[in-house]
Amino acid sequence: LTIPENRFRFAFAPLYSIPTQSLVGTGSVGYLWYPDNVFKEIMLQADGKTFHDNNQVNNGIKNLYPGYSKVAPSLSFTFNEHNPLSPVQRTLTLKGYLINENIIDPGPDPFIIPPVLRNHQNIYGLLRYTHKNTRTYNPFDYKAEGQLGADFAKITAESNIRIDYNTKHKSLYIRAFVGKFFPINSDPAVYGRYELNASYSGLDDYLYDGTYLGRNAQNNLAAQQVSMQEGGFKVPVFNNADQSDSWMGTINLKTDLPITRLLPIRLFFDAGLVPNNNPSFTHSGTSTFIYDGGVEVHIIKDVVSIYIPVIMSNDFDNYLTGAYGHKNVFARSISFTMDFQNINWLKAPSKVLKIVSN
């Protein structure tokens, strides 16, 4: 990655895993064209990643470490705005995913037939249109996305706007999301991992785009990492809590506090509607209203933050109480983000440096 920028770019982060005695890591490589017609820029890119998860089993001979590997080629078209001073950037992206996952097969009798690793391959396609207006005051963006796999299809739309206050670096941030899920396979056990999520964690990241301390963790600090995707709620939940196999609509609000000029503190509130899958006498409506709200400590803009919920709807409270006990609800409701997938390291290195410095 250079400044000035080259057409050919790459970024690799190889690692060596001591427990598994194997090479792991991640990387990207890309090439850009500047046709100066309908499109001002076309980028061909390929991303790769391979890691292990935190499960292991001994098959009597050695330890087995399941993991995954991913190759994701993409083609991104940036439209020409003709006015070089325009703050608008419109992008159309086509992306494919080839993902291999290792699954532990314990066998019918582990004392007779030792466990083995089975390889499972998934192929996904993605189409995304993004519109960004980086104007100085009240910048906004929106995007529409479609995903397709062998067992599901999903259509989502998301928009963001920053409404600036009459105080430097103080704003109201509004995010809205709506999504529709279409199961292709009729087995809920198969398509369940692809459903729409109010709170998005490593367990939900079937495209393996995110960076998680513990991708499939559920009982330690790493389990409290969430990502600002889909519903955008901050309470970490698992086991199909507040998921939808039909539709979902949410709004996420954050505001800076004018009195905290030096402290990176905001207030947040999330609200949303999901289908009511368990109608009762007291709640017979077709939809369920969910919410949470509290304090955010933002460390790296749009990438790393800590969220401390103060209020939450019964769906979240009942889940945390049932999973961890009433005394642990507050501690288990705290979450954090590491949304490094928001940074394309090959796209405008100068912008990457600016994001990190902020």
Steps between C-alpha positions, in 0.01 A plus 500: 500500500662820385437873482477596216288194432582224252252317280619167643463473879527227757491452876589172672504408869645147531502338844625176643275305737711322761228263634401383150853533355364654182504822303191722534421863427324733262574708193367696204627572151349733242545689175333823387400642163401861433284492182365859536160429341192374686736377769794696632647196674473121475667281759555126477576364847544164670492449877625191679485388860564183700480449877400241759223535758527435874369143489729200506466126553746215537444201273738277695796584278513882494292807567264608223447873442202589281523823307411666175651638183348758271564644155284797398555658155317826426455757227420856607380777265518863616278728291637817345341813652668721230530784753839445671379701802190286551476346851295210360642153444284224349629144488368170365670187636469137391663251735523124528594285798651152504519386863624169635411414860637214710238329713577249776328168431503305830379182329243253634734379776813710573652208698495279190520751215703812594369848410602643163474835324252523214532772236187694408499745210264797452471739207331841531440793270458866591383808310525841670427857393641779720437874488713730719481876532795623707390864507640703789170541686250219552673235285300188421515167322274213408542158350290214365627144503394157386654169610441154360603157623386144437260515798387863516468841339509832682424860400599788729520879495688728739534877528710728723496874558698723732306808611751757624430712806611861528806377694824374347524118477156451660225327304197273496555174311201319349513154343200319354485138383237284334542144380306212350606135524398226254568138602570272203567185701192405705706370793534770775807319636673567167399859425489609866858638496407742219201669662477874568651594837415785737847462661774379265791294641774271373260204498290685240792592271460219247690707239801524736544869419535617860791481744404339833704420809294183544289431193289226660551595866192515724622504859792746535590860420548418132135389489393860563635632172232618259507658155294791370329294234135419428296604807790683663393427859766505770392221742695178418258211456528152348293185447258655251393777743339789310560349158251507216445264210265751339562875539655758734500879529718698744625850576821578689560841660820640653573850621807683618473691828591870467623508861760229437744682273795279589326173591412260214152428641166474320149390589334234281152360451389217270144406411355249259217276389525126434225244432326363809580129476338412835155662519337491844186625667680812620690552175305384198634755251690408185819684604719547807656831607857474632734769631818573693682816602797620700848651478764456228873559542643537149873432463556486121232668291253249345735212592561446874244591767374376838125494569346498848121442481289658772154406372385207286179326397380180665630285213860592579454500879333158500776353284782633719322395821438148371852458365709661776275566801338821617813625683708484183259680266679837511852358450385273217312781324819704442637459148779631279569532129806442283352578158823485299299371205396865452855569377601389152878507533545505122263789438662841532780439754495871590139460618595192700768696682249776571244255642755336728634835623149610595 
